[in-house]
Amino acid sequence: MRLILVSDTHCRHRFEVPEGDILLHAGDLTGHGSLSDVRRVNRWLEGLPHRHKVVIAGNHDFCFEREPEAARAEITAAHYLQDEALELEGIKIYGSPWQPRFCDWAFNLDRGPALARVWARIPEDTDVLITHGPPAGQGDRTFDGRGVGCADLAERLSIVRPRLHLFGHIHEAFGVTRDEHTTYVNASICDLHYQSVREPVVLDW
């Protein structure tokens, strides 16, 4: 089973997407969070050959928070997850768009109890976790060296221990890290200047 991992594409689809079985997208699908942007994303997804496609929203994807029914209706070429679980080919996937508050973007919550309540909903049998933002300590370093990941998410991960945690949000922290239980992938395609300069991460399951 080949997983193709992307995040933070921001409607900038001028990059090669490798063939695989499941495409997973960790949010910031759009540039400005409009329904017209979502339509562009869906047309892109329609053109990809993967047997299954799964997407979540990110902090740029305002319409999924403000007009959830209309936004969901535009995604016909993929499974959209928002604090939901899905099983594909025996793989249990859970997706959530939330991240610590920053400049009042979409799907922002305060650090502490508000985020902890969201993460408590992640099922303990999750194989693949998709969140928009990173956990503390993994793929969360900004250009000036600050670690901005979510400590409450990291705490929940210590219990759930998914095999894969996919996220993005911090463009400059693109890359793969691992611990004893989990592979962490910051799959941000765009860099700090919102140029789609990176390639998707390929993971053979």
FENWOTA-V180362 format. One line per field, one symbol per residue. phi: phi as a letter, one per 30 degrees, with the letter a starting at -180 (. if undefined). psi: psi as a letter, one per 20 degrees, with the letter a starting at -180 (. if undefined). burial: + if it has 24 or more other ideal C-beta (glycine too) atoms within 12 Angstrom, else -. A space follows every 10 residues. Layout:
phi=???
psi=???
burial=???
//
This chain:
phi=.ccccbahdh iccdbdcdda cbccbcjhdc dbicdddddd dddddedcdd dbbbbbcbdd ceddcdbedd deddcccadc cbhbcacbhi cccbbbcdae eahhddhcbd djeddedddd ddddcddbcc bdcdddjbhb ddecidccdc ddddddddcd hddbbcaaic edcekbbbbd cbccbccedd cdcicdccce dcbdd
psi=ppppprrlhk jnklqpoqqa gppppkrlhr gjkqhhghgg ghhghhiqiq hqppqrraii mhhhghmggg ghhinijrpp pnlqqqppkj poppqpiqrq poklaqlpqq qbhghhhghi ipqijpgopo qgrrrpiokj prhjjpojro hhghghhigg lqhpopadgn gikpaprqah hqppookohq ahjkpnirqq pppo.
burial=-+++++++++ +++-+-+--+ ++++++++++ +-+++-++-+ ++-++--+-+ -+++++++++ +++++----- ++-++-++++ ++++++-+-- ++++++++++ -+--+++++- +---+--++- +++--+++++ ++++++-+++ -------+++ ++++-++--+ ++++++++++ +++++----- -+++++++++ -----+-+-+ +++--
//
